[in-house]
Amino acid sequence: MTFKPRDGHGRGRISVFFLMLGLALLAASAAQAGGTGHYFAGLPNARDTVMPQPGFYIADYSMYYHADRFYNDDGHKTDSVTLPNGNKVDVNVDVDLFVVAPAFLYIAPWDVLGGHYGAYVIPTLSNTSLDASVSTISGFGRNASQSTFGFGDLFVQPLWLSWNREHWDFTVGYGFYAPTGRFNAGSTDNIGLGFWTQQFQGSVAWYPWADRTTAVVGAFTYEFNSKVEGEDLTPGQRASFNWAVDHYIPLDEKFLLDLAVTGYAQWQTTDDTGSDAANNNHDAVYAIGPQIGIIYLPSLLTATFRWNHEITAVDRIAGDVFTLTLGAGF
């Protein structure tokens, strides 16, 4: 979506909104550790952390994630894993996850602490959780494609603040994930993750030119996880870094073409704790890919396609993330 600048804040002529700062369902998951996180770094589009103008916005994310590789704790691709009991089992990675995530956001017409205030909520629907899929490839369950589609965990961000300069945007936010998705300890077809997460995020966007047609964006996200329901396990804390170089090309007075290169890194930063923590290998994943979108200015409509290829990983599965985002502002 494209919006006019805020008066007196030097926002420039263009600010695009695609809503997603986090997905309340999927997680990068270590195959044996049992600990997971909520924030899925493969979801945010190039300028998702840039706050739009005052108003109400809706967006819908449709995501397909296909994983066909597993990397061990040395970062090497492998076709087997060693279980906590010492047995070695073959790994045949063929995971297909589908997610639909509608997002509802409100940007207030008043300022807070010299900046701008917003809040949003994101429910999710999916066929399974990534944690359940990892259990499947380790030999303990059914394929994700056989799972039923249902509601996942809920993300709520009550605090979102942005400070703007002619060539810069600075944004901070706090949100939490509520375990509203189906979860039973030990089950291999869970949709939710079974625990609460507190999430903190900060981002910076730099615009080399005052018209903001080009943006270089970086966002850092950190998760604090609570104890898993029905288990003696508290997943370790997690960090994520999203980056993008994005450029708008005017097609005519009504349409803009949006082209970007995006990427992310995500890793576990602290040990899992509790008697059900099988090991303390810290998983990680790194990805890069293109983005293309179209923006219809008169009706504030956007359509964006994004692909990220996970080029390497540590102690987890890896694959490709495909997202289609549709948005509108009112």
Secondary structure, 3 states (H helix, E strand, C coil): CECCCCCCCCCCCCCECCCCCCCCCCCCCCCCCCCCCCCCCCCCCCCCCCCCCCEEEEEEEEEEEEEEEEECCCCCECCEEECCCCCEEECCCCEEEEEEEEEEEEEEEEEECCEEEEEEEECCEECCCHHHHHHHHCCCCCCHHHCCCEECCEEEEEEEEEEECCCEEEEEEEEEEECCCCCCCCCCCCCCCCCCEEEEEEEEEECCCCCCCEEEEEEEEEEEECCCCCCCCECCCEEEEEEEEEEEEECCCCEEEEEEEEEEEEEECCCCECCCCCCCCCCEEEEEEEEEEEEECCCCEEEEEEEEEEEEEECEEEEEEEEEEEEEEC
